[in-house]
Amino acid sequence: MDRIEAVVGELAELVAPGVADGWGAPSVTRLMQAHTRVRRVVGRLEGVRLTVLPRIEDDGSWRSGGMSRTFPAWLRLREGVSASTARKDVAMARRLARALPVTREGLVAGVLGVDHARVMSEVAPTSRSRQDALAWLVDARTGQTTTPEAFVDTVAVDLPDPADDPDGSETRARITKVLEAAIGEGTLVTGEGLVLREAGVLNADQFRVVARRFATVTDPDTDDVDDDRAVRGEFLDVSRTLGGFHVAGFLTDEHGLLLTTALNAVVGAPAAEDSRTPGQRRAQGLADIARLVLDTNQASPGASIRPHLNVTVSWSELVTQVTRTREGSCLTCGRRVPDRSATGGASNPGASNPGVPNPGVPNPGVPNSGVPNSGVGAGMGLLGSGGAVFTESGGRIPRGLLRRLACDSAVTRVVFGADGGVLDVGRAQRTVSGQMRRGVIARDGHCVFPGCDQPPSRCEVHHAVTHWADGGATSVANSALLCWFHHQLVDTRGITMSWAGKPLHANTAGGVLVETGWVFTDPRGHRIRVPEPIDPAPIDPAPAPGEAVDPDDPSAMPPATAA
């Protein structure tokens, strides 16, 4: 251990600041080779450590003093690891010692990785039947279980005459030699060895499938018990918390795969400018799945009113909020916007702006309510000056979301009397009609943000040149397809759009139409484009053994500092 720690100290000095990235630092090729060797050495040390643990546990001296009731608890206290790490280490060490001797030997010898050994420990010896199957002898030529006697009968063995070998010692010696040769050649293996033969050509994830198949074939009854336990443990909690909702749960393999497959289909490959983490993109994908189900009316096709996200907002509040940024200025012209929601009355922009749904006839003292809805359906009610809210929960609507809903949503006019009674409910009007939407889809084909290829089913129609709240007409010329992510990005980041016309020759990158005819400009006036591809830097080959190193080559590594 002293020698190992001394060598590791020398290795650590080579990666100290100023050394690993200095002029004499190793080339990337050499570092890649070093990284692989370090992982292999660490794996061998892990094998040694897991071999030692059961011997410490069996000795029992760790119980002295009575500080720990269990061996994992003792390990956690002594070495400062977490309780889960201690339990996993002890469980793996026990299984390697009692049921997986070949796996343990391969880990210590460095021919088997830690991840592969962990897969064997977690999957293979999980029942008595499977532990017995790991010790079975298997004829690798046929894949069938066998015995030493039955195997010897299948090979040519020159056995002595019984008269010449009265005690049978020579016969046993020759049979033992044949069996040892078969084991050395890999013709005769144990069940454990048969599974481990695949570890050399498969990564840990692929190897888990093979180990899982072995466990299922040897003991399917345990799988049934595990499946029933998983079904009983399935749950999903969605609870309101500060600023949103908290989601927690557990799904069976079937339901988990259904969800991940749907998420992968909806999320797709990230766009070039998408800086969200995978977790953030999955959260958006889950919301997109719900939106797809509601948009296409898959949940309750026979219902008179389709379930959907409903938003209640007064007309003056709607116009005010969708034209203001967080600083209170207009997104289009930059001027300060007065708070019209505090005037007590409501204007009628629908009378002068073509394409804007008419909220009702102006009537002093009778407020009007336009209700944007992120799809199909109707939410009714009046909020006044308290801001826009979700009808179902009363939660506040972010301004960016309200602005996006105003682009492509159903708006229902609800007129209230002085006593709060409903005087009139108008028919829900869609800001972009079905015919118009088909025209926009025919022209754009997919989300028109540079580098995005989301299909029309995952897109909304955005008032592109002039926003709806700024008097923009609802027409094909003023509409563009944007996926839900980029629609929010454009509405909240002050990005402007203009039509420049499609090029004569299609310009594609990775199968995505780059020049869709729409030009995007950020608030600083810079055009947003697909980033140019970066050519990979050439990797210097490692010098051959004995080859001289050029001292003027900054990527060369002096022999004295070789990793």
C-alpha positions as CSV (number, residue, x, y, z in Angstrom):
1,M,0.0,0.0,0.0
2,D,2.9,2.4,0.7
3,R,4.3,1.8,-2.8
4,I,0.9,2.2,-4.4
5,E,0.3,5.5,-2.6
6,A,3.8,6.7,-3.5
7,V,3.2,6.0,-7.2
8,V,-0.2,7.6,-7.1
9,G,1.4,10.7,-5.6
10,E,3.8,10.9,-8.4
11,L,1.0,10.5,-10.9
12,A,-1.0,13.3,-9.2
13,E,2.0,15.6,-9.6
14,L,1.7,15.2,-13.3
15,V,-1.8,16.6,-13.4
16,A,-1.1,19.5,-11.1
17,P,-2.1,23.0,-12.3
18,G,0.5,24.4,-14.7
19,V,1.9,20.9,-15.5
20,A,-0.9,19.1,-17.2
21,D,-1.6,22.1,-19.5
22,G,1.9,23.4,-19.9
23,W,4.3,23.2,-22.8
24,G,5.6,19.9,-21.7
25,A,2.2,18.3,-21.2
26,P,1.4,15.0,-22.8
27,S,-0.5,14.9,-26.1
28,V,-4.2,14.2,-26.1
29,T,-3.5,10.7,-27.5
30,R,-1.2,9.9,-24.6
31,L,-3.7,11.3,-22.1
32,M,-6.4,9.1,-23.6
33,Q,-4.2,6.0,-23.1
34,A,-3.4,7.1,-19.6
35,H,-7.1,7.5,-18.7
36,T,-7.9,4.0,-19.9
37,R,-5.0,2.5,-17.9
38,V,-6.0,4.5,-14.8
39,R,-9.6,3.2,-15.0
40,R,-8.3,-0.4,-15.3
41,V,-5.9,0.0,-12.3
42,V,-8.7,1.6,-10.2
43,G,-11.0,-1.4,-11.1
44,R,-8.3,-3.9,-10.0
45,L,-8.0,-2.0,-6.7
46,E,-11.8,-2.1,-6.3
47,G,-11.6,-5.8,-6.8
48,V,-9.0,-6.1,-4.0
49,R,-11.1,-4.0,-1.7
50,L,-14.3,-6.0,-2.3
51,T,-12.3,-9.2,-1.7
52,V,-11.1,-7.9,1.7
53,L,-14.5,-6.8,3.0
54,P,-16.1,-10.3,3.5
55,R,-13.0,-11.5,5.4
56,I,-13.3,-8.5,7.8
57,E,-17.0,-9.2,8.2
58,D,-16.5,-12.9,8.9
59,D,-13.9,-12.2,11.5
60,G,-16.4,-10.3,13.7
61,S,-13.9,-8.0,15.5
62,W,-15.8,-5.0,14.1
63,R,-18.5,-5.7,16.7
64,S,-16.1,-4.8,19.6
65,G,-17.3,-1.8,21.5
66,G,-20.9,-2.2,20.4
67,M,-20.9,1.0,18.3
68,S,-22.4,-0.7,15.2
69,R,-25.2,-3.3,15.0
70,T,-24.5,-4.2,11.4
71,F,-21.4,-4.4,9.2
72,P,-22.6,-1.7,6.7
73,A,-23.2,0.6,9.6
74,W,-19.6,0.0,10.9
75,L,-18.2,0.6,7.4
76,R,-20.1,3.9,7.1
77,L,-18.9,5.1,10.5
78,R,-15.3,4.0,9.9
79,E,-14.8,5.4,6.4
80,G,-17.3,8.2,6.3
81,V,-19.2,7.0,3.3
82,S,-23.0,7.3,2.8
83,A,-25.3,4.6,4.1
84,S,-26.3,3.6,0.6
85,T,-22.7,3.2,-0.5
86,A,-21.9,1.1,2.4
87,R,-24.9,-1.2,1.8
88,K,-24.1,-1.6,-1.9
89,D,-20.4,-2.3,-1.2
90,V,-21.2,-5.0,1.4
91,A,-23.9,-6.6,-0.7
92,M,-21.6,-6.8,-3.8
93,A,-18.6,-8.1,-1.8
94,R,-20.8,-10.9,-0.3
95,R,-22.1,-12.0,-3.6
96,L,-18.6,-12.0,-5.2
97,A,-17.3,-14.1,-2.4
98,R,-20.2,-16.6,-2.2
99,A,-21.6,-16.9,-5.7
100,L,-19.3,-15.2,-8.2
101,P,-15.7,-16.4,-7.8
102,V,-14.9,-16.1,-11.6
103,T,-16.2,-12.5,-11.6
104,R,-14.1,-11.6,-8.6
105,E,-11.0,-13.1,-10.1
106,G,-11.6,-11.3,-13.4
107,L,-12.0,-8.0,-11.5
108,V,-8.9,-8.4,-9.5
109,A,-6.9,-9.5,-12.6
110,G,-8.1,-6.4,-14.6
111,V,-9.8,-8.4,-17.4
112,L,-13.3,-7.4,-16.2
113,G,-14.4,-3.9,-15.5
114,V,-16.1,-2.7,-12.3
115,D,-19.4,-1.9,-14.1
116,H,-19.6,-5.4,-15.6
117,A,-18.9,-7.0,-12.2
118,R,-21.6,-4.8,-10.6
119,V,-24.0,-6.0,-13.3
120,M,-23.3,-9.6,-12.4
121,S,-23.7,-8.9,-8.7
122,E,-27.0,-7.1,-9.1
123,V,-28.6,-9.5,-11.6
124,A,-27.2,-13.0,-11.6
125,P,-27.2,-14.4,-8.0
126,T,-30.6,-13.0,-6.9
127,S,-32.2,-16.3,-5.9
128,R,-31.1,-19.8,-4.8
129,S,-31.9,-21.3,-8.2
130,R,-29.8,-18.7,-10.0
131,Q,-26.9,-19.2,-7.6
132,D,-27.0,-22.9,-8.3
133,A,-27.2,-22.2,-12.1
134,L,-24.0,-20.1,-11.9
135,A,-22.1,-23.2,-10.7
136,W,-23.5,-25.5,-13.4
137,L,-21.0,-27.0,-15.9
138,V,-21.9,-26.0,-19.4
139,D,-20.5,-27.5,-22.7
140,A,-19.7,-24.3,-24.6
141,R,-20.0,-26.3,-27.9
142,T,-23.7,-27.0,-27.4
143,G,-24.7,-24.5,-24.7
144,Q,-26.1,-27.4,-22.7
145,T,-25.4,-28.3,-19.1
146,T,-23.3,-31.3,-18.5
147,T,-21.3,-33.2,-15.9
148,P,-17.5,-34.1,-15.9
149,E,-18.4,-37.8,-16.7
150,A,-20.8,-36.8,-19.5
151,F,-18.3,-34.4,-21.0
152,V,-15.5,-36.9,-21.0
153,D,-17.7,-39.3,-22.9
154,T,-17.9,-36.7,-25.7
155,V,-14.2,-36.4,-26.3
156,A,-11.5,-38.8,-27.3
157,V,-9.6,-39.9,-24.2
158,D,-7.0,-42.7,-24.1
159,L,-7.8,-44.3,-20.8
160,P,-5.6,-47.1,-19.4
161,D,-6.9,-50.7,-19.2
162,P,-8.5,-51.4,-15.8
163,A,-6.1,-54.3,-15.3
164,D,-3.1,-51.9,-15.6
165,D,-4.7,-49.3,-13.3
166,P,-6.3,-51.3,-10.4
167,D,-6.7,-48.2,-8.1
168,G,-7.9,-45.9,-10.9
169,S,-5.4,-43.2,-10.1
170,E,-4.0,-43.1,-13.7
171,T,-7.6,-42.9,-15.1
172,R,-8.5,-40.0,-12.8
173,A,-5.3,-38.2,-13.7
174,R,-6.0,-38.4,-17.4
175,I,-9.7,-37.4,-17.0
176,T,-8.5,-34.4,-14.8
177,K,-6.0,-33.4,-17.5
178,V,-8.8,-33.5,-20.2
179,L,-11.1,-31.4,-18.0
180,E,-8.4,-28.9,-17.2
181,A,-7.6,-28.6,-20.9
182,A,-11.2,-28.1,-21.8
183,I,-11.6,-25.4,-19.1
184,G,-8.4,-23.7,-20.4
185,E,-9.7,-23.7,-24.0
186,G,-13.1,-22.4,-22.9
187,T,-14.9,-25.6,-24.1
188,L,-16.1,-26.4,-20.6
189,V,-17.3,-23.4,-18.5
190,T,-19.5,-22.8,-15.5
191,G,-22.8,-20.9,-15.9
192,E,-21.0,-17.8,-14.6
193,G,-18.2,-18.2,-17.0
194,L,-20.7,-18.6,-19.9
195,V,-22.3,-15.3,-19.1
196,L,-18.9,-13.5,-18.6
197,R,-17.7,-14.5,-22.1
198,E,-19.9,-11.8,-23.4
199,A,-18.4,-9.1,-21.1
200,G,-15.3,-8.8,-23.3
201,V,-17.3,-7.6,-26.4
202,L,-20.2,-5.7,-24.8
203,N,-20.4,-2.5,-22.8
204,A,-22.0,-2.6,-19.4
205,D,-25.5,-1.7,-20.6
206,Q,-25.5,-4.3,-23.3
207,F,-24.0,-6.9,-20.9
208,R,-26.9,-6.2,-18.4
209,V,-29.3,-7.5,-21.1
210,V,-27.3,-10.8,-21.4
211,A,-27.1,-11.2,-17.6
212,R,-30.8,-10.5,-17.3
213,R,-31.6,-13.1,-19.9
214,F,-29.6,-15.7,-17.9
215,A,-31.4,-14.9,-14.8
216,T,-34.8,-15.1,-16.5
217,V,-34.1,-18.5,-18.1
218,T,-32.7,-20.1,-14.9
219,D,-35.4,-18.8,-12.6
220,P,-38.5,-17.2,-14.2
221,D,-40.6,-17.5,-11.0
222,T,-38.4,-14.9,-9.2
223,D,-39.1,-12.5,-12.1
224,D,-42.8,-12.9,-11.6
225,V,-42.4,-12.1,-7.9
226,D,-40.3,-9.0,-8.7
227,D,-42.9,-7.9,-11.3
228,D,-45.7,-8.1,-8.8
229,R,-43.6,-6.2,-6.3
230,A,-42.9,-3.5,-8.8
231,V,-46.6,-3.1,-9.7
232,R,-47.6,-2.7,-6.1
233,G,-44.8,-0.1,-5.6
234,E,-45.8,2.0,-8.6
235,F,-46.9,5.6,-7.7
236,L,-46.9,9.1,-9.0
237,D,-47.1,12.2,-6.8
238,V,-47.8,15.7,-8.3
239,S,-48.0,18.2,-5.5
240,R,-48.1,22.0,-5.5
241,T,-45.1,23.7,-4.0
242,L,-43.5,27.2,-4.0
243,G,-43.4,28.4,-7.6
244,G,-44.7,25.3,-9.3
245,F,-45.3,21.6,-8.8
246,H,-43.1,18.8,-7.3
247,V,-43.2,15.5,-9.2
248,A,-42.0,12.2,-7.7
249,G,-42.8,8.6,-8.4
250,F,-41.8,5.1,-9.4
251,L,-42.9,3.3,-12.6
252,T,-42.7,-0.3,-13.7
253,D,-40.4,-1.2,-16.7
254,E,-43.4,-1.2,-19.0
255,H,-44.7,2.2,-18.0
256,G,-41.2,3.7,-17.6
257,L,-40.3,2.7,-21.1
258,L,-43.6,4.0,-22.5
259,L,-42.8,7.4,-20.8
260,T,-39.2,7.5,-21.9
261,T,-40.1,6.5,-25.5
262,A,-42.7,9.3,-25.6
263,L,-40.3,11.8,-24.1
264,N,-37.5,10.9,-26.6
265,A,-40.0,11.2,-29.5
266,V,-41.2,14.6,-28.3
267,V,-37.9,16.1,-27.1
268,G,-35.8,15.0,-30.1
269,A,-32.3,16.4,-30.6
270,P,-31.5,19.7,-28.9
271,A,-31.3,22.8,-31.1
272,A,-28.0,24.5,-31.5
273,E,-28.9,27.3,-29.1
274,D,-30.7,25.1,-26.6
275,S,-28.7,25.5,-23.4
276,R,-31.1,23.6,-21.1
277,T,-30.0,20.6,-19.2
278,P,-31.3,17.1,-20.1
279,G,-33.6,17.3,-17.0
280,Q,-35.0,20.6,-18.1
281,R,-35.7,19.3,-21.6
282,R,-37.4,16.2,-20.2
283,A,-39.6,18.4,-18.0
284,Q,-40.6,20.4,-21.1
285,G,-41.2,17.2,-22.9
286,L,-43.6,15.9,-20.3
287,A,-45.6,19.1,-20.6
288,D,-45.5,18.7,-24.4
289,I,-46.9,15.2,-24.2
290,A,-49.8,16.5,-22.1
291,R,-50.4,19.3,-24.6
292,L,-50.4,16.9,-27.5
293,V,-53.0,14.7,-25.9
294,L,-55.3,17.6,-25.2
295,D,-54.7,19.4,-28.5
296,T,-55.7,16.2,-30.4
297,N,-58.6,15.4,-28.0
298,Q,-57.3,11.9,-27.3
299,A,-58.4,11.8,-23.7
300,S,-62.1,12.2,-24.0
301,P,-63.2,12.4,-27.7
302,G,-66.9,12.1,-26.8
303,A,-66.9,15.0,-24.5
304,S,-68.8,18.2,-25.5
305,I,-66.0,20.4,-24.2
306,R,-62.5,19.0,-24.6
307,P,-60.3,19.1,-21.5
308,H,-57.6,21.7,-21.8
309,L,-55.7,24.4,-20.1
310,N,-58.0,27.3,-19.4
311,V,-56.9,30.9,-18.7
312,T,-59.1,33.7,-17.3
313,V,-58.2,37.3,-17.9
314,S,-59.9,40.6,-18.5
315,W,-59.6,42.1,-21.9
316,S,-57.7,45.1,-20.7
317,E,-55.4,42.9,-18.7
318,L,-54.7,40.7,-21.7
319,V,-53.7,43.6,-23.9
320,T,-51.7,45.2,-21.2
321,Q,-49.7,42.2,-20.1
322,V,-48.9,40.8,-23.6
323,T,-47.4,44.2,-24.7
324,R,-45.2,44.7,-21.6
325,T,-41.8,43.3,-20.6
326,R,-40.7,42.8,-17.0
327,E,-39.5,46.4,-17.1
328,G,-43.0,47.6,-18.1
329,S,-42.0,48.7,-21.7
330,C,-43.5,47.6,-25.0
331,L,-41.6,44.7,-26.6
332,T,-42.0,46.3,-30.0
333,C,-41.4,50.1,-29.7
334,G,-39.7,50.2,-26.3
335,R,-42.0,52.9,-24.9
336,R,-43.5,52.8,-21.4
337,V,-46.9,51.2,-21.5
338,P,-49.6,52.6,-19.2
339,D,-51.3,50.2,-16.9
340,R,-54.7,50.0,-18.6
341,S,-56.0,47.4,-16.2
342,A,-56.3,50.1,-13.5
343,T,-58.6,52.4,-15.5
344,G,-61.7,50.4,-14.6
345,G,-62.9,50.2,-18.2
346,A,-62.0,48.2,-21.2
347,S,-61.2,49.2,-24.7
348,N,-62.4,47.5,-27.8
349,P,-59.4,46.7,-29.9
350,G,-61.4,44.2,-32.0
351,A,-63.3,47.0,-33.7
352,S,-60.2,48.5,-35.3
353,N,-57.7,45.7,-35.5
354,P,-58.5,43.1,-38.2
355,G,-58.1,39.5,-37.0
356,V,-58.4,40.4,-33.3
357,P,-61.5,38.7,-31.8
358,N,-64.1,41.2,-30.7
359,P,-64.4,41.1,-26.9
360,G,-67.8,42.7,-26.9
361,V,-69.7,45.9,-27.3
362,P,-68.2,48.8,-25.2
363,N,-70.5,49.5,-22.3
364,P,-69.5,51.8,-19.5
365,G,-69.3,49.9,-16.3
366,V,-69.5,46.5,-18.0
367,P,-66.1,45.0,-18.3
368,N,-65.2,42.5,-21.0
369,S,-63.3,39.3,-20.7
370,G,-61.2,37.7,-23.4
371,V,-60.1,34.2,-22.4
372,P,-57.1,32.9,-24.2
373,N,-56.7,29.1,-24.1
374,S,-53.6,27.2,-25.1
375,G,-55.5,25.1,-27.6
376,V,-59.2,24.1,-27.9
377,G,-61.7,24.6,-25.1
378,A,-63.2,27.4,-23.2
379,G,-62.4,29.0,-19.8
380,M,-64.9,31.6,-18.6
381,G,-64.9,34.2,-15.9
382,L,-63.7,37.6,-15.0
383,L,-60.6,38.5,-13.0
384,G,-60.4,42.3,-13.0
385,S,-57.1,43.9,-12.3
386,G,-55.5,41.0,-10.3
387,G,-53.7,39.6,-13.3
388,A,-54.2,36.5,-15.5
389,V,-54.7,33.2,-13.8
390,F,-55.2,29.5,-14.6
391,T,-58.9,28.9,-14.3
392,E,-58.5,25.5,-12.6
393,S,-56.1,26.4,-9.9
394,G,-56.1,30.2,-9.7
395,G,-52.3,30.3,-10.2
396,R,-50.6,33.3,-11.7
397,I,-49.9,33.3,-15.5
398,P,-46.3,34.3,-16.4
399,R,-46.3,37.2,-18.9
400,G,-44.3,35.3,-21.4
401,L,-46.8,32.4,-21.4
402,L,-49.7,34.8,-21.7
403,R,-48.1,36.5,-24.7
404,R,-47.5,33.1,-26.3
405,L,-51.1,32.0,-25.7
406,A,-52.4,35.1,-27.4
407,C,-50.7,34.1,-30.6
408,D,-52.4,30.7,-31.2
409,S,-55.4,30.0,-28.9
410,A,-59.1,30.0,-28.6
411,V,-60.6,33.2,-27.3
412,T,-64.1,33.2,-25.8
413,R,-65.9,36.5,-25.1
414,V,-67.8,36.7,-21.8
415,V,-69.8,39.9,-21.0
416,F,-70.8,40.5,-17.4
417,G,-73.5,42.8,-16.1
418,A,-73.2,45.2,-13.2
419,D,-74.4,42.5,-10.8
420,G,-71.8,40.1,-11.9
421,G,-74.2,38.0,-14.0
422,V,-73.3,36.8,-17.4
423,L,-75.0,38.8,-20.1
424,D,-73.5,37.1,-23.2
425,V,-71.1,34.3,-24.1
426,G,-69.7,34.5,-27.6
427,R,-68.5,31.6,-29.7
428,A,-64.9,30.6,-29.2
429,Q,-62.8,32.1,-32.0
430,R,-59.5,30.7,-33.0
431,T,-56.9,33.4,-33.9
432,V,-55.6,31.2,-36.7
433,S,-58.3,29.3,-38.6
434,G,-57.9,25.8,-39.9
435,Q,-57.5,26.9,-43.5
436,M,-54.9,29.5,-42.5
437,R,-53.0,27.0,-40.4
438,R,-52.8,24.5,-43.4
439,G,-51.4,27.3,-45.5
440,V,-48.7,28.1,-42.9
441,I,-47.8,24.4,-42.6
442,A,-47.6,24.0,-46.4
443,R,-45.2,27.0,-46.6
444,D,-43.0,26.3,-43.5
445,G,-43.1,22.5,-43.2
446,H,-41.6,22.5,-39.6
447,C,-40.5,24.9,-36.9
448,V,-38.8,27.8,-38.8
449,F,-36.3,28.7,-36.0
450,P,-32.7,28.1,-37.4
451,G,-31.7,24.5,-37.0
452,C,-35.0,23.2,-35.6
453,D,-36.9,20.4,-37.3
454,Q,-39.9,19.9,-35.0
455,P,-43.0,18.8,-37.1
456,P,-46.2,20.8,-37.3
457,S,-47.9,18.6,-34.7
458,R,-45.5,20.0,-32.1
459,C,-45.7,23.6,-33.3
460,E,-47.9,26.7,-32.7
461,V,-48.7,29.5,-35.1
462,H,-46.8,32.7,-34.1
463,H,-47.8,36.2,-35.2
464,A,-44.3,36.7,-36.7
465,V,-43.9,40.1,-38.2
466,T,-46.2,42.1,-36.0
467,H,-47.5,40.6,-32.8
468,W,-51.3,40.2,-32.2
469,A,-51.2,42.5,-29.2
470,D,-49.5,45.2,-31.3
471,G,-52.3,45.1,-33.9
472,G,-50.8,42.4,-36.1
473,A,-53.2,40.9,-38.7
474,T,-54.1,37.3,-38.4
475,S,-53.0,36.1,-41.9
476,V,-50.7,33.6,-43.5
477,A,-48.2,36.4,-44.3
478,N,-48.0,37.3,-40.6
479,S,-47.9,33.7,-39.3
480,A,-45.1,31.3,-38.9
481,L,-44.6,27.8,-37.3
482,L,-42.6,27.7,-34.1
483,C,-42.3,24.7,-31.8
484,W,-43.3,25.3,-28.2
485,F,-39.8,25.8,-27.0
486,H,-38.9,28.4,-29.7
487,H,-42.2,30.1,-29.5
488,Q,-41.5,30.8,-25.8
489,L,-38.0,31.8,-26.6
490,V,-39.0,34.3,-29.3
491,D,-41.8,35.8,-27.1
492,T,-39.7,36.2,-24.0
493,R,-36.3,37.3,-25.4
494,G,-37.4,40.1,-27.7
495,I,-36.5,38.3,-30.9
496,T,-38.0,39.7,-34.1
497,M,-38.8,38.0,-37.3
498,S,-39.1,39.1,-40.9
499,W,-39.8,37.4,-44.2
500,A,-36.9,37.3,-46.7
501,G,-38.1,34.7,-49.1
502,K,-36.9,31.2,-49.6
503,P,-33.6,30.7,-51.6
504,L,-33.8,29.1,-55.0
505,H,-31.6,26.2,-53.9
506,A,-32.4,24.4,-50.7
507,N,-29.7,24.8,-48.1
508,T,-29.8,22.0,-45.5
509,A,-27.7,20.9,-42.5
510,G,-28.3,17.5,-41.0
511,G,-31.5,17.1,-42.9
512,V,-33.0,20.4,-41.6
513,L,-33.9,23.2,-44.0
514,V,-31.6,26.0,-42.9
515,E,-33.0,28.9,-45.0
516,T,-36.8,28.7,-44.4
517,G,-37.5,32.2,-45.6
518,W,-37.7,33.7,-42.1
519,V,-35.0,35.9,-40.7
520,F,-34.6,36.0,-36.9
521,T,-32.9,39.0,-35.2
522,D,-31.9,39.2,-31.5
523,P,-32.6,42.4,-29.5
524,R,-29.0,43.7,-30.3
525,G,-29.8,43.5,-34.1
526,H,-27.7,40.4,-34.7
527,R,-29.1,37.8,-37.0
528,I,-29.6,34.3,-35.5
529,R,-28.1,31.6,-37.7
530,V,-27.2,27.9,-37.5
531,P,-23.6,27.7,-36.1
532,E,-21.0,26.6,-38.6
533,P,-19.7,23.1,-38.1
534,I,-16.3,22.9,-36.3
535,D,-13.7,20.7,-37.9
536,P,-12.2,18.2,-35.4
537,A,-8.7,19.0,-34.4
538,P,-6.1,16.5,-35.7
539,I,-4.8,14.1,-33.0
540,D,-1.1,13.7,-32.9
541,P,-0.1,10.0,-33.0
542,A,1.8,8.7,-30.0
543,P,5.6,8.3,-30.7
544,A,6.7,4.7,-31.3
545,P,8.8,3.1,-28.6
546,G,12.4,4.4,-28.9
547,E,11.4,7.2,-31.3
548,A,13.0,10.6,-30.5
549,V,10.8,13.3,-29.3
550,D,11.0,16.7,-31.0
551,P,11.7,19.3,-28.2
552,D,10.2,22.1,-30.3
553,D,6.8,20.2,-30.5
554,P,4.6,21.6,-27.8
555,S,2.4,18.5,-27.9
556,A,5.2,16.1,-27.3
557,M,5.8,14.7,-23.9
558,P,9.3,14.3,-22.4
559,P,10.0,10.7,-21.5
560,A,10.6,11.7,-17.9
561,T,7.0,12.8,-17.4
562,A,5.3,9.9,-19.2
563,A,2.0,9.0,-17.7
